[in-house]
């Protein structure tokens, strides 16, 4: 794909994310605590998460392997950052899940499609279309890379730590829902999603790329409406115990 076509692709992805952002305020994505079988036959959560997340890891690996830039230090570091996240999401996170929850196949397939497109969007820029003068070794000392890297790993830590808090809310065999109280959950009801937004905003900054910002926008468009749905569900379940915590952005929303 040439650069002009790639920019059209990015604009299309941006527009679709806007549609998703609006739609998810009216239609809940039926997985997790918002599970709804109208999204199709359900399969075990562990299998669904692995099938859904692994494609982006695979697509990025292929693009890295076939690229002439696969030995360049900065593209390789960016690739490594990206793959650390998706290795954890594809091959570690699913097997840490407790219980026998399920995910509708419709939700899983939409995730697969997005992850394939996103893997292509990031890999095509990093390994094929970015200017040869951009990701030189000097890039590692730029404010963009330093600040972005700090945000990326801060967000990853918040995300993984928040997932761990949620996993440990229940004892074996317990199917009740509980209000998380630790970590960033003191400030928001969707601390794990807040971590993801911080993480991919950091990635957009450290790559200083339109493709990175489109991914950050997609993360925001997908998770902010979902955090609103979870917040409302928690309000129904826990009432005044919610306190002053926000949905996803501390002190703001």
N, C-alpha and C positions, 0 to 999 in steps of 0.2 A: 504494500500500500504506500502510495506517495504521500508527501506531507499535506497537500491540499485535501486529498481524500480522507486522511486521518483527522484533519480538523473538522470536516463534515461529520465524521463518525463521532467525535467528541461532542459536537453540538447536539447531535441526535441523542446521545447518552444523557446529556444535561437536561434536555427537554423531557425525556422519559422519566428521569428522576423527579422532575417537578410534578408530573402527573401522579407518580407513585406517592409523593409527599402529600398531595391533596387527597388522593383516594384513601390513604390509610387513616385519615381522620374520620372517614365514614364507614370503612370496611376493615375489620380487624383481621390481621394475618393470623390464622388459626393454628398456632403451635405453642408449645410451652404451656404456661398457665392459662393462655387464651385459646387452648385447643378447641377446634371445631371440625367435625367430620364432613362438613360440606365441601371441604377442600380435597376430598377424595379418600380412597382407602388409606389407612394408616399402617406404617411399618415401624419397627422398633427405633427409638430415638438414636441409639448408638450407630446403627447402620445408616440411618438417614443422614446424620450429621457427617459421617465419613464420606458418603457418596456425594453429598452437597458441596463439601469444602475441598475435597481432594483435587477436583479438576483444575482449580486455579494454581495449585502447587505443580501439577503436571504440565500445564500450558507454559508456565514461567520457566520450568526446567527445560522444556523443548526449545523455547525461544532462546534461552541462554546457550544451549548446546549448539544450535545451528548458526549462532552469531559469530562474526569475526571479532567481536569485542569481548568474547567470553573470558579472556585472560587479562583484561584491563582492570586495574585495581578498584577504581571507583564504581563502575557498573557492577562488579562482583560484590562489593560491600553492600550496595543498595539491594542487589539480588538476595544476598544473605539475610539482610534485615527482613525483607518481605517473606522469605521462605521460613524464617524462624517462626513468624506468626502463624503461617498456614500449616506448617508441620505440627505445631501445637494444636491448632484447631481441627486438623484432619485426622491425626493419628494418636493424639494424647487426650485431648479434651473429651471426645466421645466415650472413651473407655474409663473416664473418671466419673461419668454420670451414674447416679444411683437410681434405683427404682426401675419400673417397667413402663415408663411413659413412651408415647408414640408420636410420630409426626406424619401428617397427611402427605401423600405422594405429590399432590399438586404443589404444595409449599416447597418440597424438596426439589422438584423439577425446575421451578422458577429460580431457586437458588443456584442450581447447576448452570442454567443459562447465563445468569448474571456473572457467576464466577469465571466461566469460560471467556466471556466478553471482557471482563475486568483483567484477567490474566493476559489476554492479548493486548489490551489497552496499555497496561503498564510495561509489558515486555517489549512491545513494538517501539515504544518511545525510548526506553532505556538502552536497548541493544541495537536499534536500527535507525531511528529517525532523529535522535538528539544530535545536536551539532558536535562534531569531533572535538571542538575546543571547549565544550562545557564541562564534561566529567573527566577532567584531567586530575592528577594527584593533588593539585593546588585546591581543588574543590573541597577537600577534606578540612581545610582551614578557614573556609568561608563562614560568615555568621549564619547563613541559611543552613548549611550542613550541621553546624554545631547545635544551634537552637532546635532545629528539626529533629535531630537525633535524641536530644534530651527529652523532647515532648513525646517522641515515638516510644521510647522505652518506659517513660513515666506512664503513658497511657496503657501500654502492654501490661505493666505491673498492676495498675488499678483494675484492668479487665480480668486478669487471671486471679488476683486476690479476691475480687468481688465474686467471681464464679465459685471460688472455694468457700466463701462465707455462705453462699446460697446452698451449696451441696451439703454443708454440715448443719443446716437448720433442722433436718429430720433425722430421727433414729431409724434403724432398719425396720421396715414394715410400716412405717408411718406415712400416710398419704395426705395429711393436713397441710395447709399453707400457713406460713409464719412470716411476720414482718422482720426483715433483716435489720439489725441494729448497729452493726460494727462497720469499721472502715468508712468509705465514702457513703455508705447507706445512711449515715447520720445526717447527711445533707440532701440526698436525692433517693428516690425509690428505684431508679435504674442505674446504679453505680457502674455495673459492668458495661452498659451502653455508653455512659459518659467516658469510660476508659477508652472504648473503641474510637469515639469521636476525637479525643485528644491524640490517640495513636496515629490515626490516618491524617489528621491535620498536620502532625509532625512529619509524616511521610511526604505530604505535599510540599512542605517547606524544605525538607532536606533534599528533595529531588528538584525543587523549584520548577515544576512542570505543570502544564495544563492537564495532562492525564492524571497526575496526582491530585490536583484540585477537584477534578470531576469525581474521582473516587471518594474524596472527603465529602463532597456534596451528596453523593449517593448514600454514604454512611449516615449523614445527617438526615436525609430525606426518608430513609428507612427506619431509623431508630427513634427519632424524636416523636413521630406520631405513635409508635408502639409504646414508648415510655408514657405517653399521655393515657393510652388505654390501660396500661398496667396501674398507673396512678389512680385512675377512677375505680378499678377493680379493688385496689387496696383500700380506698376510701370506704367502699361498701363493706369490706371485710373487717377493717380495723378502726374506722371512725376517728375519734380524737387521738388515738394512739399514734396517728401519723405525725402529729406535731406540726412543725413549720417546714419540714423538708419539702423540696421541690421535686419536679419530675425527673429531670436529667442534667440540668445545668445548675450547679450550686448557687443559691441566692437569687437566681434569675428566672428560671423556668423549670 
